Amino acid sequence: MGEHGAGFRMNWLAVLSAPALCWLVLVWLLRQGKRLPMDHPNERSLHASPTPRIGGVGIMAGVLAATVWLVTVGPLQNALPVILAAFALAALSLLDDVRGLPAALRFLAHLVTALACLLALGISGWMLLPGTLAVVWMTNLYNFMDGSDGLAGGMATLGFGAMALAAWMNEATGLAALCAAIAAAALAFLHFNFPPARVFMGDAGSIPLGFLAAALGILGIQQTIWPWLFPLLVFSPFIVDASVTLARRALRGERVWQAHRSHYYQRAVLLGASHRQLALAAYAVMLGSAGVALGLLMLPPQYAGWLIALWVSVYISLFLVIDRRWNRSHHAH
């Protein structure tokens, strides 16, 4: 009991260290003023004034502090390939935030990192290719969805929080502590990013967070902590919007790799919703998706189909409402 209790306390110290360091790093960085890399508004942006894009540095600093604690205790050995890969992507993405890197180089790095991570986790055979593509897609779609104040920070807080709860329920204490630490660091970042945002996440935050969502989701599947539907449902607010938007743009013959303002969350703002209204509405959807995902774990299997059908109908209804209002506004002009 003594050894187990000490390990439990160390896990909580890891979780608490993440938001504390994230907060301190962001307070210090924001004092640097105009020397920071800035996100300048353009025709595809939803913000109106230049804003620092270094929030991801604070989040990943907090995750690093938690990782050091957890590796000291020893419950994170199986997740080390995921953590190391995430920090490699964070470093590359920070360089991109500061200097700018070619899109082809970034995508190649995402592909190689995802493949190497899954191989290190022991995934091979027919699962390797779809698993790699899923990780690369999640890595990038998280970045696509980081375009409105409070959105990506809220998804990280609620998404990784739900994963932490599911891992804890299945006695995977190390994974639970890691996910809780990521959620807690994102919550500290959200203090600076909630509308009106004083700082944006930047690629140094959104890219590794998207990677962690996918890779830790796969790790949980591999360790039978949750079924494959669980991480998909948890992060479905981002997955569905980004995937449907990409499919629609491809069907219209648009250049899908170019930046745009046709995501549903972007349309909501362009139709008149404030960033705060969008964030609060998105949090409600995120809480609902997390609740459905956790319900999938707790309810008998025969209810799974009904839960999924219910949540699919929610997304269809939301998208139809936005599409209808969008078409009306454009016909009016």
N, C-alpha and C positions, 0 to 999 in steps of 0.2 A: 504493500500500500504506500509506503514511504517513497519508493522509487517511482511508482506510477503517479503519485501526487506531485512529486517534483517535476516530472515530465509534463503533467497537465498545467502546472503553474508556468513552466517555461513556454508552453504553447500560448498561453494568454499573454505573457510578456511579449512574445513575437507579434501577436495581433495588435497589442497596444503600441508597440514601437513603430509600426508602419504609419499610422496617421500622424503620430507625433513628429517623426522625421519629415514626412511629406509637408506638413504645416511649416516647420522651421525652414526647410529648403525654399519653399515658395515665398515666404515672407522675406527671406534674404534676397532671392532673385528679383522680386518685384521692386526692391530698393535700388536695383541697378539701372532702372529707367530705360532710356532710349538705346542703351548698349545691347539690349536683348534683341534676338531675332523677332521680327514683327510680322503679323499676318495683315497685309494691306487689303482693303476692300477692292473687289473687282466686279465685273458684270455678273458673276456667278455666286457672289457672296451674299450672305444674309445679314452681315454686320456692316455698320456705317463708318466706323473709325478704326485706325490701326490698333491692334491688340497683341501683346506678347504671346508667343506660342511655345511656351516652355513648361506648361503644366505637367507634361509627361515626365519631365526630369524629377519633379517632386514625387509623383506616384511611384516611379521605378526606384527612387532612393528609399522610399518606405518599404517597398517589396524587398529590396536588397537587405535592409535591416532585419526584416522578419525572416528572410531566408537564412541569414547568419545564425540567428537564434535557433531556428528549427534544425539546421544541419548540426549544430552543437548538440542538440538533444538526440538526433539520429533518426527521426521518423520520415525523413524526406528523401532517402536514398533513391527510391524508385522514380521520384519526380525530378531528380537532378538534371537529366537531359533536357526536360522541358524548360526548367529555370535557366539553364545556361544558354539555350537557344533563344529564349525571350530576351535575355540581356544582350546577346549578340545583335538581335534585331533592333533593340532600343538604341544601341550605340550607332548602328548604321543609320537609323532614322533620325537621330539627333544631328548627325552630319548632314543629312538631307535637309533638315529644318534650317540649319545654319548656312550651308553652302549651296545646296541644291545638287541632286544627283539625277542622272538619266533614268527615265522610267524603266527602260529595259534592264538596267543594272539592278534596280530595286526589285523588280519582279523575279529576276534570276536568283537574287539573294534569298527572297522569300521561298522560292521553290526548293533550293538546295538546303536551306535551314529546315524546312518542313520534312523533307525526305530524310535528312540525317537524323533528326529527332525521332521520327517514327522507327527508323532502323535501330536506333539506340534503345528504344522501348521494346524491341523484339517483334515488331510488326513486319510481316513479310507476306509473300505469296500474293494472292488476288486482292487482298485488302490494302496492299501498299499504295497502289496508284490512286484509287478513290479516296483513301485516307489523306494522302498528300494533297490532292486537289481540294479536298474539303478544308484542310488547314490553311492552304493558300487563299482560298476564297474568303474564309472567315477573317483572316488577317487583313485582307484588303477591304472587305465590306464594312468592317468596324471603322476603318479610316473614312470610307465614303459617308458613313452616317454621322461622323463627327463634324456637323456643320451648323449646329444651333446651340446656343447657351444651355448648359445643364444636361444635354441629351446623352452624350457618351459617358459622362461621369455618373449619371443616374443609372444607365444600363450596367455599368461596371459594379456599382454599389449593390444593386438589386440582383443582378445576374450571378455574380460571384458569391453574394450572400446566400442565395438559394442553393448554390453548389456546396457551400460550406455546411449548411443545415443538412442537406442530403448525405454528405460524407459523414457528418457527426452522427446522424441517425443510424448509419451502417458501421459505426465504430472505426472509421478510417480517420483517426484523430490528426495525423500529420497533414493529410490532404485538406481536412476541414480547417485546420489552423492556417494553412497557406491561402486557401480561398477566402477565409475571413479577413486575413491581413490585406489581400488585394482589395476586397470590398471596403475595408476601413481606410486604406490609403486613398481610394477613389472618393470616399465620403469627405475626407479632409480637403481634397482638391475641389470638390463640389462647392465648398464654402467660398472659393475664389471664382468659381465658374458659373454659379447659379445666376440667372439673369438679374441685372446686367453684368455680364462677365468682365472680370478684370484680367483674366488670363485664359488662353485656350490650351487644350491638351497638346496639340501638335502631333506630328507623326511619331515622335519619341514616346508618346503615350498610347495613341490609338493603335499603332501597328503591333507592339508587344501585347497589348490587352486583347486584341482580336486573336492573336496567336495563342495566348494562354487560354482563352475561352475554348478554342478548338482542341488544343493539345491536352489540356487537363480533362476536357470532356471525353476524349478518346482514352486517356489513362483510366478514368473512372469506369468506362465500359470494359476495358481490358481486365480490370480488377473486380469486375462484377459488383461495383458499388451502385451503379444505376444502368438502366437500359439505354440503348442509343437514342430513343425518343426524348429522354430527359434533357440533355444539353440542347437539343434542337428546340424544344419548347421553351426552355429558360431564356434563350437568346433569340427567340422567334420575332420579337418586335423589330430587331435589326435585320435578321436573316430574310424575313418575308418582304419588307420594304425594299431592301437592296436587290433581292433576287427578282421580284416582280418588275421593278423599275428597269433592271438590266435586260430582262426578257422583252419588255415592251419597246425599249430603245432599239434592240437588235431587230425586232420585227418591223420597225419603222425604217430600218436601214441606216440608223445613226451610228456615228463612231463611238462605240461604247466605252472606249478607254479615255475619252475626253471628259473634262470636268463639266458639270451641268447643274441645273436647278429643277430637275424633274422628279426627285424623290417625293414621296407623299408628305414627309415632314416638311420639306421645303415648300411644297404647294400650300400647305396649311398656313405657313407664315406669309407667303405671297398673297393669299386670300384675305389676310387681315388679322390673323391670330398673332398675339405678341409672343416673344420668346418665352416669357413666363407662363403664359397660358398653354403653349405647346409643351413645355417641360412638364407641367403638372398633369396634363392629359396623357402624355407619354408615360409618366410614372404610374398612372392608374393602369395602363395597358401592361406595363412591365410587371407590376404586382400581380395582375391577373394571370399573365403567362407563367410566372413563378408559382403561383398557387395551383394552376392546372398541372404543371410539371410535378410538383410535390404530391398533388392528389394522385397522380399516376403511380407514384411509389407506394402510397398508403392504401389505396382502394383495391378491391379485387379486380383481376384482369378483365372481367367482362364489362367493366365500366370504362375501360381505356378508350374504346371506339367512340363512345358517347362524349367523353371529355374532349377528344381531339376534334370531333365534328362540331361541338359547341364552339371551340376556339377558332376553328377555320371560318365558321359563320360570322364570328366577331370581326375578323380581318376583312372578309368580303364586304360586310356591311360598312365598315369604316372607309374602305377604298371606294366603294360605290358612292358614298356621300361626298367625299372629296372630289371624285371625278365629276359628279353631277354639278357641284358648285363651280368647279374649274371651267367646265364647258359653258355654263351659263355666263360666267364673268367674261370669257373670251368672245362669246357671241354678242354680248352687250357692247363690246368695243369694236 
